[in-house]
Structures are given as structure tokens and as C-alpha cells.
Amino acid sequence: MQKKINISFLMLVCTLLFGCASKTKYVEKQSEPASQAAYAVADAIEKGRVDAAERYAQELKRLIEKPKQEIRVAEVVIPVTPQPSIIEELAQGAIKTEVQENNTNRPVELKYQKYVILPESYRDREIVIFNTEEFNALINEHENVKKLFELEKQNFSNFVKDVDKQKKINNEVQNQLIKDLERARSEAAKYKALSAKYQQYYYFFWGSITFVGMLIVLFLLIRFGKFFM
């Protein structure tokens, strides 16, 4: 009986191990688009292509789960007419758009300027804002730059399709893992019930043997007890 229970337990463990192995295979596949996006972001920032970094960063967010504790990056926002209370709130990450003047309830509109902070490596580079007149003039005057952006647009479009496919695979894997977990729980409950049933048989079997043994001993004592008197 004990041997049968051990075999059943080993079968359950093997099932779970094979499930983990299949999960590992899927995880390895789904990490490829995420790795591509992460390296594309880093490469784009290094080469001064913040426009490309922004696109790939958004796709990367689609592939990974939101963290429980996000690392917040604050904007650099300076009021046009700074006041001590406003600056203090800005330091805490809050933008105040209305202030009280002369202890009255009349709101005063607060104007502020947002700043873009670039890495030091951009010091000697010309800054061009994407999709502006200056940007359009750049790609129209330089054929190689125009072809570069056209090629990147096509490559990014293909990458988005890969991300969509991977998202679908991730959802299918997640659903399959949930089904496997429910099946494993069901099998565990079945094995537990089977073990309890075998345990009852075990106690009954050894109880019967003990009872029969006692009857045999009693019979022998009665049958041959006269030889010891």
C-alpha cells in the first residue's frame, strides 16, 4: 500500500515538473521581443535618437508587468513667477495650478515652464524636435536621412506585429498555466482521497491479521496448554 502511495506521489511531482519545464520554454520565447525593445531603447538614447527610444519604450511596457513599486522620475517644471510654497510642492512632485492671493478665494492662474534634460553626451549635438518644420526640412533636404526614417518606420511596424503576437502567446500561456494548476489541485485531491482509502484498508488488513493471530495463540494455549501443567 505504502509503495502505491509513493508511486502516486511521484506521478504528481513529475506532472508538475513537466509543467514547469514547458513554462520555462515559453518564458524564454517571450523574453526575445522584450530584450530587443530594451536594447533598442538603450541604443537609441546613446545615439541621440530620443524619438526612437520613446517608441520602443512604449512597446517594452506592453511586454512586461507593472512593478509593485514604481521608480518615479519627476518632471523639471519651474513656475514663471516662483513662490516658496509652489517650489516646495514642486519638489514633492505636485504641481499647484491655483494659489490664494491676499487671503481671498479668487484663484490665480500659475504659469510654469517644463524643461527637457538631455544627457551630457548631447552637448555638441544639434537638437531637432520630431515632426516639426525643422525636422521636415531635415529629411527633405537629406535623402539619406529620409530613407533612414522610412526604413525605421517599416522596421518598427514589423516589431509592433511581433509584440502583438507575443502578447497573444503570453495570454495563452497564462491561461494554460491556470488550467494546469487547477488540474494539479484536482489530481492532488484525488490522490489524497485515494491515500485515505488505502489507509483504511491498511488498518483493516493489519487489524484482521492481529485478530486472527490472537485467535491462533488462544487456540494453541487451549489445545496444548495441558502439556505445560
C-alpha positions in Angstrom: 0.0 0.0 0.0 2.8 2.4 1.0 4.5 1.7 -2.2 1.4 2.5 -4.3 1.1 5.8 -2.5 4.7 6.7 -3.2 4.2 5.9 -6.8 1.1 8.2 -7.0 3.0 11.0 -5.3 5.9 10.6 -7.7 3.5 10.8 -10.7 2.1 14.1 -9.3 5.6 15.5 -8.8 6.6 14.5 -12.4 3.5 16.2 -13.8 4.3 19.4 -12.0 8.0 19.2 -13.1 7.0 18.8 -16.8 4.6 21.8 -16.4 7.5 23.9 -15.1 9.7 22.8 -18.0 7.1 23.9 -20.5 6.7 27.2 -18.7 10.4 27.8 -18.9 10.3 27.2 -22.6 7.6 29.8 -23.1 9.4 32.3 -20.9 12.5 32.0 -23.0 10.5 32.7 -26.1 8.6 35.7 -24.7 11.8 37.4 -23.5 13.2 37.9 -27.0 10.9 40.9 -28.0 11.4 42.4 -24.6 15.2 42.1 -24.9 15.0 43.7 -28.4 13.0 46.6 -27.1 15.2 47.2 -24.1 18.4 47.2 -26.2 16.7 49.4 -28.8 15.9 52.0 -26.1 19.4 52.0 -24.8 21.0 52.2 -28.3 18.6 55.0 -29.3 19.4 57.1 -26.3 23.2 56.6 -26.8 22.9 57.7 -30.4 20.7 60.7 -29.6 17.5 59.2 -31.0 15.1 60.0 -28.2 12.2 59.8 -30.7 13.0 56.1 -31.3 13.7 55.4 -27.7 10.2 56.7 -26.8 8.5 54.4 -29.3 10.4 51.2 -28.2 9.9 52.1 -24.5 6.2 52.1 -25.0 6.3 48.7 -26.6 8.5 47.4 -23.9 5.9 48.5 -21.3 3.4 46.3 -23.2 5.5 43.2 -22.7 6.3 43.4 -19.0 4.1 43.6 -15.9 3.7 46.8 -14.0 6.0 46.8 -10.9 4.6 46.8 -7.5 6.8 49.7 -6.6 7.5 52.1 -9.5 10.6 54.3 -9.7 9.1 57.7 -10.3 11.0 60.2 -12.4 9.9 63.8 -11.8 9.5 66.4 -14.4 11.6 69.6 -14.2 8.9 72.2 -14.0 9.6 75.8 -12.9 6.9 78.4 -12.3 7.3 81.7 -14.3 6.8 83.6 -11.0 8.1 81.2 -8.4 6.8 81.4 -4.8 8.2 79.5 -1.8 5.1 77.4 -1.3 4.9 76.5 -5.0 8.6 75.5 -5.2 8.1 73.3 -2.1 5.2 71.5 -3.7 7.1 71.0 -7.0 9.9 69.4 -5.0 7.3 66.9 -3.7 6.1 66.1 -7.2 2.9 68.1 -7.1 2.0 70.9 -9.5 -0.2 73.6 -8.0 -2.3 75.4 -10.6 -4.2 77.7 -8.3 -3.0 79.9 -5.4 -4.7 82.2 -3.0 -4.0 86.0 -3.2 -4.5 88.5 -0.3 -6.3 85.8 1.7 -9.2 85.8 -0.7 -10.8 82.9 -2.6 -10.0 84.3 -6.0 -7.9 81.8 -7.9 -4.7 83.0 -9.6 -3.5 81.1 -12.7 0.0 79.8 -12.3 2.2 79.7 -15.4 5.1 77.3 -15.5 7.8 76.1 -17.9 8.7 72.5 -18.5 12.3 71.6 -19.2 13.8 68.7 -21.2 17.1 67.5 -19.6 19.4 65.7 -22.0 22.5 63.6 -21.2 25.8 65.4 -21.2 26.8 63.4 -24.3 24.3 65.5 -26.3 26.3 68.7 -25.6 27.8 69.1 -29.1 24.7 67.9 -31.0 22.0 69.9 -32.8 18.6 69.4 -31.1 15.7 68.8 -33.5 12.1 68.3 -32.4 10.4 65.4 -34.1 7.6 66.2 -36.6 8.3 70.0 -36.7 9.1 72.3 -39.6 12.8 72.0 -38.8 12.5 68.2 -38.7 10.6 68.1 -42.0 13.2 70.3 -43.6 16.0 68.0 -42.4 14.5 64.9 -44.0 13.5 66.7 -47.2 17.0 68.2 -47.7 18.9 65.0 -47.0 17.8 61.9 -48.9 19.8 59.5 -46.7 18.0 60.8 -43.6 14.7 60.4 -45.3 15.4 56.8 -46.2 16.6 56.1 -42.7 13.3 57.2 -41.2 11.3 55.3 -43.8 13.3 52.1 -43.0 12.9 52.6 -39.3 9.2 53.2 -39.7 8.8 49.8 -41.5 11.0 48.0 -39.0 9.1 49.4 -36.1 5.8 48.4 -37.7 7.0 44.8 -38.0 8.2 44.9 -34.4 4.8 46.0 -33.2 3.3 43.0 -35.0 5.8 40.8 -33.2 4.8 42.3 -29.9 1.1 41.7 -30.7 1.9 38.0 -31.4 3.9 37.7 -28.2 1.2 39.3 -26.2 -1.2 36.7 -27.6 1.2 33.9 -26.7 1.7 35.3 -23.2 -2.1 35.3 -22.6 -2.4 31.7 -23.9 0.5 30.5 -21.7 -1.0 32.2 -18.7 -4.4 30.6 -19.3 -2.8 27.2 -19.8 -0.8 27.6 -16.6 -4.0 28.4 -14.7 -5.7 25.3 -16.2 -2.6 23.1 -15.3 -2.7 24.4 -11.7 -6.4 23.6 -11.4 -5.8 20.2 -12.8 -2.9 19.6 -10.4 -5.0 20.6 -7.5 -7.7 18.2 -8.6 -5.2 15.4 -9.0 -3.8 16.2 -5.6 -7.2 16.0 -4.0 -7.8 12.7 -5.8 -4.6 11.2 -4.6 -5.3 12.4 -1.1 -8.7 10.7 -1.1 -7.1 7.5 -2.6 -4.4 7.6 0.1 -7.1 7.9 2.9 -8.9 4.9 1.3 -5.7 2.8 1.2 -5.0 3.8 4.8 -8.4 2.4 5.9 -7.6 -0.9 4.0 -4.2 -0.9 5.7 -5.6 -0.6 9.2 -8.3 -3.2 8.4 -5.7 -5.6 7.0 -3.3 -5.5 9.9 -6.2 -5.4 12.4 -7.5 -8.6 10.8 -4.1 -10.2 10.9 -3.7 -9.3 14.6 -7.1 -10.6 15.4 -6.5 -13.9 13.6 -3.1 -14.2 15.3 -4.7 -13.8 18.7 -7.2 -16.5 17.9 -4.4 -18.9 16.9 -2.4 -18.2 20.0 -5.6 -18.7 22.1 -6.3 -22.0 20.3 -2.8 -23.2 20.8 -2.9 -22.3 24.5 -6.2 -24.2 24.9 -5.1 -27.2 22.8 -1.6 -27.7 24.1 -1.9 -26.0 27.5 -2.1 -29.3 29.3 1.5 -30.2 28.4 2.7 -27.2 30.5 0.7 -28.1 33.5 
